[in-house]
Amino acid sequence: MDSGTHLVFGLGLAGLAHVDPVVSGDSLVAAAVLIGTVIGSQAPDFDTLFRLKGNAAYIKNHRGITHSLPFIALWTGMITCCLTLAFGNLPFWHLLAWVFLAVALHVFTDLFNTYGTQALRPFSHKWISWNIIHIFDPFIFGAHVLAILLWSLKILAPSAIFSTLYSILAVYYIWRTVQHHQIAAKLPKLDPDYREGEQYMLITTINLYAWNVLKKRANGEFVIGEWRAGKLQWIDRLACARHPAVEASRKHPDIAAFLYFTSFACADVREHKWGYEVRWADVRYHHRKQYPFVGVLLLDYQLRPLDSYVGWLSDTRLEKKLRFDLSS
């Protein structure tokens, strides 16, 4: 989820913690839990510091080890111990339980969107992404804001407000999961161009009743579509380039980082007067036939790297990022 949604989850869990008599009966403990759940709800994303080493390092490591099983325990222990030292005599296990819930819920909710996490490290480095909840879900965020507002105005007890909120959200997550699986099961049957061995991926959007569809053919070609109003429509096709420049680009550390993150990359090669532009696009992300999440490498005719970029951009911004004129 986005940082704002993780923040309201942290505040919401602080409200839910009032179901615990130890928390609700002591304002000092409640304050410590509030700080703990807010920090805990953000802690796995402290890997944003990898941005200091560049976009490639950030993309390779974001939602990686910091979202893993050992780090859930590490974040929980560090935050709880720091709060215990700062506040003094606190009910350690109660505080630890609520901080753990905040950290674990951060990682768990991240599994539901397209970006995913490496939550199973060190047992597996596989990226797990269920494509069920958009990275920013207006219903989840809005429901939290309403609940927090009711709490701040003291209209109802926080235990009642947030017990109701998370019961509703549990049903919402179940509904979205069932909806996703039902539609995904229909895709091969509704596709008039279905061929044996093709793989389909249903990808969430911010619209609850609209989904993006990705089909990978046996020959490596990608077909991009949309599911709207119960109908499947194909809107774009991508044939991935096979060229010596593509193979050479795989060895570059920035492109290797990009390919480490995604299994849905497709390469395009453009020839210029100075050499080749190899553009890898993550085809899971598209908007109006544009694929803004890219790894780009410029090479001369001897396949020596000239410049590179990894990240989110438009063509106009890409030209500004790279020191060569891509239009030449």
Phi, psi and omega in degrees: 000167178284167185298323180297319179292320176298324179296313182291332173297317178299316177294319180297320178293328175296323175290318179297330182300344179288355171288342178273115182302329179295325179281311184292337183271359183216115183296328179293317177295319179299321179293318179296319178295319178302312179298317182295318181287326178292313178294318180298326180288345180253338191307314181301336180272009174295349176292357175299343177297341177296343177301332180296338179265001179112163183298321182298315179296321180295313182295322180292326188256341182297132183062026177264247186297331181290347177253014185273170181301314179298325183284335173301315178293320182295311178301316182300311181295317181297312183295316181296316180295319179297318179293322178296320178292323183285321186264343181091230186283100179238153175289094192306310187290327176293315178297314180301320182297318182286324176295316178302317180299319180295315181293313183295322180292326175302308182295318182297314181292330177294335179294337187278346181258183189285327182296313177075185179215170171257057188296337185269002174299141011269005183285330179208141177264010181293138174279126181254116179219121186267350174058038186251322182241132179295153182301330169235113180253113183302325181292313180297313181294314182296321179295321177295315181300318178297315180296318179295323178296316178298322179293315182294330179273358178057038179284323178222164176293139181301326179299321179287317182299309189276337171295318177294315181303309186284338171292317178295316181293327176298316177296321180297315179296321178295316180299315181295323179294314178297316179302315180299312183292324179295315180291317180301323180292334182278337192303310181299327182286329183267353181271111181292344182254023183295137176232149181302135177092357179282146181247140181243146173227129177258124188241130183293153171233177180288342176275123185298335185246018177229136182226148169271148182235136178235127177240129177250121181275164183298333181275004179092354179288144176253140174239129185252135181214183180224145172250110181227132176051040177077012182236144179259129179225127177271136186236347182199154176228142180229118173260118185286135185290145171241112189202148177305328179294327178295313180295322178294325182294331182299335183277347180286136185300326179292316179290322177300321178295319179298314182288335175295324183282323187234142173260008185238043180262141180230133185260144174230138181244129176237133181265136178234175182293338181260352181151222186238145170249116177256118181244113174267131178239137173278108189285356175290336183249113178214150178212114180053051178064017174252146181237091192281347180263107192226159166235119186240133177230131175258131180230151174278183185289348174265010178064033174265133184298139177248318181195163182207160174206141175228130178151199183259125180200166166261170179300321181296315179292329180296319179298326179286329183285322183265148188276359178255152178278105184289345181279350183279000000 
